[in-house]
Structures are given as structure tokens and as C-alpha cells.
Amino acid sequence: MPYLPLLMVAIAWLPARDAHAYLDPGTGSFLLQAVIALVMGALLTLKLYWQRVKSFFVSTPADREDDADEE
């Protein structure tokens, strides 16, 4: 695969043809909504996993009381 970047450049230099396509304003707002949803979903996922990692290393006083009650 060492020729992949060269192939990508060669394809980029090919002459572009007219698409004869129409993108209405709804398409732009849909793409913007999809990007925002992707970013917010990624942030929520990171937050949830960060809380799990943090709770693994940090114990709260309530956790210590629960551990003492079990003994």
C-alpha cells in the first residue's frame, strides 16, 4: 500500500465533471445536525467512561462506610 497516497493525488487531479445535482438548504442543515449529534454523542460517551475510570481510582466516604458495614 505504499502507492495509496500517490493514487489519491492522481485521482484528485482528474478533471471534474459536472454533477448536475441540486443541494437544497435542507441538506446543509441536515449535515450540520448530523455533525452536532456526532460531537455531542462522542462527548457524552467520553464523559460516561471518564466517570467510570475516575470512580475506579477514587472512593468516596459513602463507599468506605458501605465497605465497613459489610465487614
Backbone as CSV, one residue per row, in Angstrom:
resi,resn,N_x,N_y,N_z,CA_x,CA_y,CA_z,C_x,C_y,C_z
1,MET,0.787,-1.202,0.000,0.000,0.000,0.000,0.839,1.280,0.000
2,PRO,2.104,1.225,-0.339,2.871,2.479,-0.339,2.453,3.414,-1.472
3,TYR,1.689,2.907,-2.440,1.286,3.740,-3.564,-0.058,4.419,-3.342
4,LEU,-0.699,4.190,-2.199,-2.015,4.748,-1.932,-2.014,6.280,-1.960
5,PRO,-1.079,6.973,-1.303,-1.096,8.443,-1.389,-0.910,8.939,-2.828
6,LEU,-0.066,8.267,-3.589,0.146,8.656,-4.983,-1.128,8.450,-5.792
7,LEU,-1.831,7.361,-5.544,-3.089,7.091,-6.235,-4.140,8.142,-5.879
8,MET,-4.182,8.542,-4.626,-5.156,9.554,-4.203,-4.882,10.893,-4.877
9,VAL,-3.631,11.259,-5.007,-3.280,12.510,-5.682,-3.633,12.423,-7.162
10,ALA,-3.384,11.272,-7.772,-3.698,11.104,-9.195,-5.205,11.220,-9.424
11,ILE,-6.001,10.648,-8.543,-7.451,10.738,-8.687,-7.921,12.174,-8.470
12,ALA,-7.304,12.885,-7.544,-7.688,14.268,-7.269,-7.394,15.169,-8.466
13,TRP,-6.406,14.835,-9.276,-6.042,15.662,-10.421,-6.876,15.355,-11.657
14,LEU,-7.673,14.300,-11.612,-8.533,14.002,-12.757,-9.519,15.146,-12.956
15,PRO,-9.856,15.431,-14.195,-10.794,16.539,-14.429,-12.177,16.216,-13.858
16,ALA,-12.740,17.186,-13.190,-14.058,17.007,-12.583,-15.140,17.199,-13.634
17,ARG,-16.165,16.380,-13.555,-17.290,16.505,-14.478,-18.426,17.218,-13.759
18,ASP,-19.297,17.832,-14.523,-20.460,18.479,-13.933,-21.370,17.425,-13.326
19,ALA,-21.851,17.688,-12.118,-22.685,16.720,-11.429,-24.159,16.875,-11.795
20,HIS,-24.567,18.068,-12.200,-25.962,18.355,-12.499,-26.844,17.945,-11.311
21,ALA,-26.404,18.312,-10.124,-27.121,17.971,-8.913,-27.515,19.244,-8.185
22,TYR,-28.527,19.138,-7.369,-29.020,20.277,-6.607,-29.029,19.914,-5.132
23,LEU,-28.416,20.747,-4.330,-28.441,20.575,-2.879,-29.305,21.689,-2.304
24,ASP,-30.456,21.335,-1.767,-31.338,22.345,-1.196,-30.852,22.749,0.194
25,PRO,-31.381,23.836,0.746,-30.937,24.287,2.066,-31.150,23.244,3.154
26,GLY,-32.118,22.368,2.998,-32.361,21.329,3.992,-31.185,20.368,4.110
27,THR,-30.466,20.162,3.019,-29.312,19.269,3.046,-28.217,19.818,3.947
28,GLY,-27.968,21.114,3.842,-26.945,21.733,4.688,-27.310,21.665,6.159
29,SER,-28.577,21.929,6.474,-28.986,21.876,7.877,-28.958,20.437,8.397
30,PHE,-29.278,19.474,7.530,-29.198,18.074,7.940,-27.761,17.678,8.239
31,LEU,-26.832,18.093,7.384,-25.419,17.772,7.619,-24.920,18.436,8.900
32,LEU,-25.317,19.670,9.130,-24.926,20.366,10.361,-25.493,19.652,11.584
33,GLN,-26.745,19.226,11.508,-27.365,18.498,12.609,-26.641,17.175,12.863
34,ALA,-26.238,16.485,11.812,-25.533,15.217,11.965,-24.173,15.430,12.626
35,VAL,-23.471,16.470,12.239,-22.157,16.754,12.830,-22.308,17.108,14.309
36,ILE,-23.302,17.928,14.633,-23.520,18.305,16.034,-23.886,17.076,16.862
37,ALA,-24.753,16.207,16.321,-25.137,14.995,17.039,-23.937,14.081,17.253
38,LEU,-23.072,13.980,16.265,-21.872,13.147,16.383,-20.951,13.679,17.486
39,VAL,-20.737,14.976,17.496,-19.864,15.581,18.505,-20.458,15.422,19.900
40,MET,-21.759,15.690,20.051,-22.387,15.578,21.370,-22.408,14.130,21.853
41,GLY,-22.648,13.187,20.948,-22.618,11.769,21.330,-21.238,11.333,21.773
42,ALA,-20.215,11.807,21.073,-18.844,11.468,21.451,-18.502,12.061,22.814
43,LEU,-18.931,13.297,23.058,-18.661,13.920,24.360,-19.374,13.191,25.494
44,LEU,-20.623,12.782,25.268,-21.350,12.040,26.288,-20.680,10.701,26.574
45,THR,-20.240,10.022,25.535,-19.555,8.743,25.718,-18.271,8.927,26.513
46,LEU,-17.495,9.950,26.173,-16.270,10.220,26.925,-16.569,10.535,28.385
47,LYS,-17.630,11.300,28.629,-17.992,11.654,30.000,-18.337,10.410,30.812
48,LEU,-19.134,9.515,30.222,-19.535,8.308,30.946,-18.342,7.425,31.262
49,TYR,-17.459,7.238,30.287,-16.294,6.399,30.544,-15.322,7.074,31.507
50,TRP,-15.212,8.395,31.441,-14.334,9.099,32.372,-14.844,8.934,33.803
51,GLN,-16.162,8.970,33.996,-16.710,8.766,35.337,-16.401,7.365,35.845
52,ARG,-16.459,6.371,34.983,-16.127,5.013,35.404,-14.655,4.892,35.797
53,VAL,-13.785,5.508,35.010,-12.349,5.454,35.315,-12.077,6.188,36.619
54,LYS,-12.682,7.356,36.774,-12.468,8.155,37.980,-12.992,7.437,39.219
55,SER,-14.166,6.808,39.117,-14.725,6.117,40.277,-13.916,4.872,40.626
56,PHE,-13.198,4.328,39.688,-12.340,3.178,39.969,-11.176,3.566,40.871
57,PHE,-10.638,4.776,40.666,-9.460,5.203,41.415,-9.794,6.016,42.661
58,VAL,-10.977,6.583,42.739,-11.344,7.448,43.866,-12.520,6.828,44.591
59,SER,-12.381,6.655,45.893,-13.505,6.166,46.681,-14.034,7.308,47.533
60,THR,-15.338,7.391,47.645,-15.967,8.457,48.430,-16.183,7.972,49.860
61,PRO,-16.444,8.880,50.783,-16.699,8.457,52.164,-17.891,7.500,52.263
62,ALA,-18.909,7.662,51.441,-20.061,6.756,51.466,-19.631,5.350,51.065
63,ASP,-18.722,5.224,50.121,-18.215,3.913,49.731,-17.462,3.271,50.887
64,ARG,-16.711,4.044,51.624,-15.949,3.488,52.742,-16.903,3.011,53.845
65,GLU,-18.009,3.739,54.087,-18.973,3.318,55.087,-19.655,2.019,54.674
66,ASP,-19.964,1.891,53.383,-20.583,0.661,52.895,-19.641,-0.513,53.066
67,ASP,-18.359,-0.295,52.817,-17.362,-1.360,52.991,-17.249,-1.759,54.468
68,ALA,-17.329,-0.767,55.370,-17.227,-1.049,56.801,-18.460,-1.815,57.273
69,ASP,-19.617,-1.521,56.720,-20.845,-2.224,57.115,-20.817,-3.678,56.689
70,GLU,-20.176,-3.974,55.599,-20.120,-5.341,55.079,-19.219,-6.241,55.919
71,GLU,-18.267,-5.661,56.623,-17.309,-6.481,57.402,-17.890,-6.945,58.639
